[in-house]
Each structure stands twice: as C-alpha cells, then as structure tokens.
Amino acid sequence: METITSDILTGLGLAITLAGAWITARAVILKEADAINIGLSRVVGGTNEEKLQLPMVQNLLASSRGARRGLLFIAGGTALQIVPIAIRLILRALA
C-alpha cells in the first residue's frame, strides 16, 4: 500500500476513534442536576446541596468525572498520533 494511502487511512481511523470516545463519554457525563434526578427518588426532600452529598449521587458524579478524564486522555493520545501524519500529508501536498 502506498505511504500516502496508509497515512490517510490511519488518520481517518484515529479520527473515528476520537469520535467514538466522545460519543461514549458523552453518554455518561452528567451535570449535577441530572445526577440528582437519576440517583434519587422523587420523594426525597431537602435542598440540592444536601442531595449532592448522598452516596448514589456522589457515585454518579464520580463516574462522570472519570468519563471526562478518560475522554481527555483518549483525545490527547489520538491527537498526538494524528499530528505527525497530518504534517507528512501537508508536506507532501506542498512538495
């Protein structure tokens, strides 16, 4: 396979990996209000600040923070892999 074709396919694959990671992380990243709505029954009283301290809500928020961190690592790693490929393709186009 020609080098340029290989670079294009590799770059495309990395872009698809990044898109998939974003879609997956977006499904589990929650706002505080969403965590309260999902983690508690409707009859629980108290303020939102009190509800945010409950174990189920804390668990959901911790999972959401982990998903954000994971997405950042995947995005950073993917970007580091795409940069040299993009540079090679740009240099070939200019030559």
ChimeraX commands (.cxc) that place a marker at each C-alpha (Angstrom):
marker #1 position 0.00,0.00,0.00 radius 0.5
marker #1 position 1.26,3.44,-0.87 radius 0.5
marker #1 position 2.50,5.53,2.06 radius 0.5
marker #1 position 0.07,8.39,1.45 radius 0.5
marker #1 position -2.88,6.00,1.36 radius 0.5
marker #1 position -1.66,4.40,4.57 radius 0.5
marker #1 position -1.35,7.81,6.26 radius 0.5
marker #1 position -4.85,8.85,5.16 radius 0.5
marker #1 position -6.39,5.60,6.41 radius 0.5
marker #1 position -4.51,5.82,9.71 radius 0.5
marker #1 position -5.59,9.43,10.22 radius 0.5
marker #1 position -9.18,8.52,9.38 radius 0.5
marker #1 position -9.08,5.61,11.83 radius 0.5
marker #1 position -7.76,7.84,14.59 radius 0.5
marker #1 position -10.45,10.44,13.90 radius 0.5
marker #1 position -13.12,7.72,14.13 radius 0.5
marker #1 position -11.58,6.54,17.43 radius 0.5
marker #1 position -11.79,10.06,18.80 radius 0.5
marker #1 position -15.41,10.45,17.65 radius 0.5
marker #1 position -16.34,7.12,19.25 radius 0.5
marker #1 position -14.68,8.08,22.51 radius 0.5
marker #1 position -16.56,11.39,22.52 radius 0.5
marker #1 position -19.92,9.70,21.88 radius 0.5
marker #1 position -19.26,7.11,24.60 radius 0.5
marker #1 position -18.11,9.65,27.18 radius 0.5
marker #1 position -20.98,11.99,26.39 radius 0.5
marker #1 position -23.43,9.24,27.29 radius 0.5
marker #1 position -22.11,9.03,30.86 radius 0.5
marker #1 position -21.04,12.61,31.58 radius 0.5
marker #1 position -23.67,14.14,33.86 radius 0.5
marker #1 position -24.49,17.56,35.24 radius 0.5
marker #1 position -25.22,17.77,38.97 radius 0.5
marker #1 position -28.95,18.21,38.34 radius 0.5
marker #1 position -29.00,15.11,36.12 radius 0.5
marker #1 position -27.21,13.06,38.78 radius 0.5
marker #1 position -29.80,14.15,41.36 radius 0.5
marker #1 position -32.70,13.26,39.05 radius 0.5
marker #1 position -31.25,9.84,38.18 radius 0.5
marker #1 position -29.87,8.93,41.61 radius 0.5
marker #1 position -32.78,9.83,43.86 radius 0.5
marker #1 position -36.45,9.07,44.06 radius 0.5
marker #1 position -38.88,11.93,43.56 radius 0.5
marker #1 position -39.99,11.91,47.23 radius 0.5
marker #1 position -36.57,12.74,48.68 radius 0.5
marker #1 position -36.70,16.15,50.31 radius 0.5
marker #1 position -34.02,18.69,51.03 radius 0.5
marker #1 position -32.00,21.17,49.06 radius 0.5
marker #1 position -29.88,20.32,46.04 radius 0.5
marker #1 position -26.75,20.87,48.14 radius 0.5
marker #1 position -27.94,18.18,50.58 radius 0.5
marker #1 position -28.91,15.85,47.75 radius 0.5
marker #1 position -25.47,16.22,46.17 radius 0.5
marker #1 position -23.93,14.67,49.30 radius 0.5
marker #1 position -25.94,11.44,49.06 radius 0.5
marker #1 position -23.96,8.31,48.10 radius 0.5
marker #1 position -25.83,7.46,44.89 radius 0.5
marker #1 position -25.47,10.99,43.53 radius 0.5
marker #1 position -21.78,11.07,44.54 radius 0.5
marker #1 position -21.25,7.75,42.73 radius 0.5
marker #1 position -22.84,9.06,39.54 radius 0.5
marker #1 position -20.78,12.26,39.67 radius 0.5
marker #1 position -17.56,10.29,40.27 radius 0.5
marker #1 position -18.33,8.13,37.22 radius 0.5
marker #1 position -18.97,11.26,35.19 radius 0.5
marker #1 position -15.62,12.79,36.25 radius 0.5
marker #1 position -13.88,9.53,35.30 radius 0.5
marker #1 position -15.53,9.59,31.88 radius 0.5
marker #1 position -14.31,13.16,31.33 radius 0.5
marker #1 position -10.76,12.25,32.32 radius 0.5
marker #1 position -10.82,9.18,30.11 radius 0.5
marker #1 position -12.06,11.21,27.16 radius 0.5
marker #1 position -9.27,13.75,27.68 radius 0.5
marker #1 position -6.62,11.02,27.69 radius 0.5
marker #1 position -8.04,9.36,24.58 radius 0.5
marker #1 position -8.36,12.70,22.80 radius 0.5
marker #1 position -4.82,13.72,23.76 radius 0.5
marker #1 position -3.33,10.39,22.68 radius 0.5
marker #1 position -5.24,10.43,19.42 radius 0.5
marker #1 position -4.16,14.00,18.70 radius 0.5
marker #1 position -0.52,13.09,19.34 radius 0.5
marker #1 position -0.84,10.27,16.80 radius 0.5
marker #1 position -2.62,12.42,14.19 radius 0.5
marker #1 position -0.12,15.33,14.27 radius 0.5
marker #1 position 2.82,13.58,12.53 radius 0.5
marker #1 position 0.50,12.07,9.93 radius 0.5
marker #1 position -1.06,15.47,9.21 radius 0.5
marker #1 position 2.39,17.08,8.93 radius 0.5
marker #1 position 3.56,14.40,6.46 radius 0.5
marker #1 position 0.43,14.82,4.33 radius 0.5
marker #1 position 0.75,18.62,4.32 radius 0.5
marker #1 position 4.44,18.47,3.40 radius 0.5
marker #1 position 3.67,16.05,0.55 radius 0.5
marker #1 position 0.91,18.32,-0.72 radius 0.5
marker #1 position 3.26,21.34,-0.70 radius 0.5
marker #1 position 6.08,19.48,-2.44 radius 0.5
marker link #1:1,2 radius 0.2
marker link #1:2,3 radius 0.2
marker link #1:3,4 radius 0.2
marker link #1:4,5 radius 0.2
marker link #1:5,6 radius 0.2
marker link #1:6,7 radius 0.2
marker link #1:7,8 radius 0.2
marker link #1:8,9 radius 0.2
marker link #1:9,10 radius 0.2
marker link #1:10,11 radius 0.2
marker link #1:11,12 radius 0.2
marker link #1:12,13 radius 0.2
marker link #1:13,14 radius 0.2
marker link #1:14,15 radius 0.2
marker link #1:15,16 radius 0.2
marker link #1:16,17 radius 0.2
marker link #1:17,18 radius 0.2
marker link #1:18,19 radius 0.2
marker link #1:19,20 radius 0.2
marker link #1:20,21 radius 0.2
marker link #1:21,22 radius 0.2
marker link #1:22,23 radius 0.2
marker link #1:23,24 radius 0.2
marker link #1:24,25 radius 0.2
marker link #1:25,26 radius 0.2
marker link #1:26,27 radius 0.2
marker link #1:27,28 radius 0.2
marker link #1:28,29 radius 0.2
marker link #1:29,30 radius 0.2
marker link #1:30,31 radius 0.2
marker link #1:31,32 radius 0.2
marker link #1:32,33 radius 0.2
marker link #1:33,34 radius 0.2
marker link #1:34,35 radius 0.2
marker link #1:35,36 radius 0.2
marker link #1:36,37 radius 0.2
marker link #1:37,38 radius 0.2
marker link #1:38,39 radius 0.2
marker link #1:39,40 radius 0.2
marker link #1:40,41 radius 0.2
marker link #1:41,42 radius 0.2
marker link #1:42,43 radius 0.2
marker link #1:43,44 radius 0.2
marker link #1:44,45 radius 0.2
marker link #1:45,46 radius 0.2
marker link #1:46,47 radius 0.2
marker link #1:47,48 radius 0.2
marker link #1:48,49 radius 0.2
marker link #1:49,50 radius 0.2
marker link #1:50,51 radius 0.2
marker link #1:51,52 radius 0.2
marker link #1:52,53 radius 0.2
marker link #1:53,54 radius 0.2
marker link #1:54,55 radius 0.2
marker link #1:55,56 radius 0.2
marker link #1:56,57 radius 0.2
marker link #1:57,58 radius 0.2
marker link #1:58,59 radius 0.2
marker link #1:59,60 radius 0.2
marker link #1:60,61 radius 0.2
marker link #1:61,62 radius 0.2
marker link #1:62,63 radius 0.2
marker link #1:63,64 radius 0.2
marker link #1:64,65 radius 0.2
marker link #1:65,66 radius 0.2
marker link #1:66,67 radius 0.2
marker link #1:67,68 radius 0.2
marker link #1:68,69 radius 0.2
marker link #1:69,70 radius 0.2
marker link #1:70,71 radius 0.2
marker link #1:71,72 radius 0.2
marker link #1:72,73 radius 0.2
marker link #1:73,74 radius 0.2
marker link #1:74,75 radius 0.2
marker link #1:75,76 radius 0.2
marker link #1:76,77 radius 0.2
marker link #1:77,78 radius 0.2
marker link #1:78,79 radius 0.2
marker link #1:79,80 radius 0.2
marker link #1:80,81 radius 0.2
marker link #1:81,82 radius 0.2
marker link #1:82,83 radius 0.2
marker link #1:83,84 radius 0.2
marker link #1:84,85 radius 0.2
marker link #1:85,86 radius 0.2
marker link #1:86,87 radius 0.2
marker link #1:87,88 radius 0.2
marker link #1:88,89 radius 0.2
marker link #1:89,90 radius 0.2
marker link #1:90,91 radius 0.2
marker link #1:91,92 radius 0.2
marker link #1:92,93 radius 0.2
marker link #1:93,94 radius 0.2
marker link #1:94,95 radius 0.2
view
